[in-house]
Amino acid sequence: MRLAFREALLAFRRTPLMSMLGITTIAFSLFAFGLFGLVALNIREALRLVEDRVEVRAFLVDGTSEEAIAAALGDVAAFPEVREVGYVSPDSALARSREELAEFRDVFDASVLPGSLEIRLREGFRDPVTVQALADRIATYPFIDDVRFGQEWVAKLYRVRTLSVLAGTGLGIVFALVAVLIIGSTIRMAVLARAREIEIMRLVGATNAFVRMPFLIEGVLKGALGGALAVGLTWLTHTGVSRALFETVFFTPAQASLGVLAGALLGFFGSLVSVGRHLRAVWKDA
Amino acid sequence: MSGVLRLDDVTKEYPRTGVALKNVSFTVDKGEFLFLTGPSGSGKSTLLKLLSFAERPTAGEVKVSGFSSATLRDRDIPQLRRRLGIVFQDFRLLTDRTVEANIAFALEVTGTPASSIGGKVGRLLTQVGLASKATSMPHELSGGEQQRVAIARALANDPFLLLADEPTGNLDERATRGILQLLREINALGTAVIMATHDLSLIMRSGYRYLELDRGSLHYDGTDARTLSRHQ
C-alpha cells in the first residue's frame, strides 16, 4: 500500500504538467455540471417560493355564525393538504384592500367584502388536481358561498414546474455523460502514458490488484482535487452573480461534498476501466 | 535431468490472422540452453508468449514448472511469472528511472522486503557487469548495457527459466557477443535459457540445441548446425 501511494505521488511529480492538465479537465467538466446544477437549484428555489403562494380562498355566506366559522377552521386545519388556515373578517379584508389598492380606497365599503377562509397548502399538495379537489370539498359546507384559487395560474405554474424538472433531468444526464466521457479519456491518457510500467509489472509477476492500486489512488486523488476545484469555481460564480446581479442560493455542504465525491468516484472507475484494458492486453512483439 | 517445460501438441490460432503454431511438441530440461529460430512470422514470439502464459494455446497443453495451461487460473499467472525472467529486443526499461531503480522496481512490485532490495540490486548489477552504472539513466547507456539492465531485472526474482526474445536484435556484433556470454554465465548457474534469434551464426558457433520453426510448425529440433546452414 505504501509503495502504491509512493508510485501514485511519483506520477504527479514526474509529469506535473500532465497531472495538472488532468485535474483541470476534470475540474472544468464538473464545473460545467456544477453550473448547470446551480441554475437548476435556483430555478427550483424560485418556483418553490412562487408555489408557496398557492392558496385557496373560501368566501363565507353573509351572516355565518362565529361558531360555524370556528368549527370550519378546526375541520379544514385537520385536512392533510392544509398547512394553515386563517379567518379573514370583512373588516380586515376591507383594510387589506384599501392598503393594497390605495387608488380605489374610496369605493370600498365594508358591506361589499365578505369574510373568508384563507387556506395555505403543504408542499406536494399544490398541483391543480389536488387543489381543485380540496376546493370542491370545502365548497360543500353550506355556509361557503364561493371558492377561488386562481385555477389557471396554478395550472400554468404546475406546467412550468413539470417542464423544468424534465428539462433539468434531461440536461443533467447529458452534462453528466459529457463529464464522464471527458474525465474517462483524460484518465485513459494518463494510464496510457504509463503503459510501459504496467507491462513491466505484469512481466515480473505483480498481481493485478497490485498493478491497479497506484492508478486507482492517482485517479481518486485527481478526481477529488478536480471535484474540489469545480466546487470552488461554482462557489465563485455564485458569489459573483449574487453580488452583481441577483441573490442566488448555493449547494448545501452535503451537496458540495457530493461533487467532490463524484470526482473521486469518476477518477476511481475511470482508472479501473483504463487499467483493466492494459491488464488484459498481451505484450507487443519485440 | 528433469524437464522444466513441456509442450504437448500445441496449436495456437488467432481469430484474425489464423494459425500461428501447429502441433508443436518438445521438452526443455532443467538448466538447458535452447535457441529458437525461424523466419519472421514463423511463430517464435507466439511460442514465447505461450511459455510466459501471456497467451493460452488453442489446443494442446503447455506445462512450465508444474503450471499447466489446462488448469492454471488467470489470477495465478503472476506466481508463474515470478519464476520466469523475460527479456525483449527493445529492452523495455523505464526511461525516467535510474538503472538501479529499474531493477528495484521489479523487486518492489513482487513484494520483496525493502531492507533486502538494495543489496540484491547491487549483486545483480555486479553480475551483469554494470556495478558502476547504478545511478545512470537508461539513455546514458549503450544498447548492450541497456540489455544488461533488462537481464538484471529479469534475474531479480531468481528465475529457473529465462525467456529472451531476440535480445541481440538491436545490438552490434561486440555487444551481441557480450550478451550471449552473459546468458551463458547465467545458464551455468542453473537457469534454463530459451533465446529466440534470427542470428544463425550465434547458433552455429554455440553448438547448443535449437528449434527451428517454419510457418508455425516445428521444422527441426536438434544440435546439428549443418541443417541450419541448409536453410540459410
Interface residues (C-beta under 8 A of the other chain):
Chain A: L3 R14 R196 E197 E199 I200 M201 R202 L203 V204 G205 A206 T207 N208 F210 V211 V282 W283 D285 A286
Chain B: S45 K49 S52 A54 E55 R75 P78 Q79 L80 R81 R82 R83 L84 I86 F88 Q89 D90 R92 L94 D96 F105 A106 E108 V109 T110 R153 A154 A156 N157 D165 E166 G169
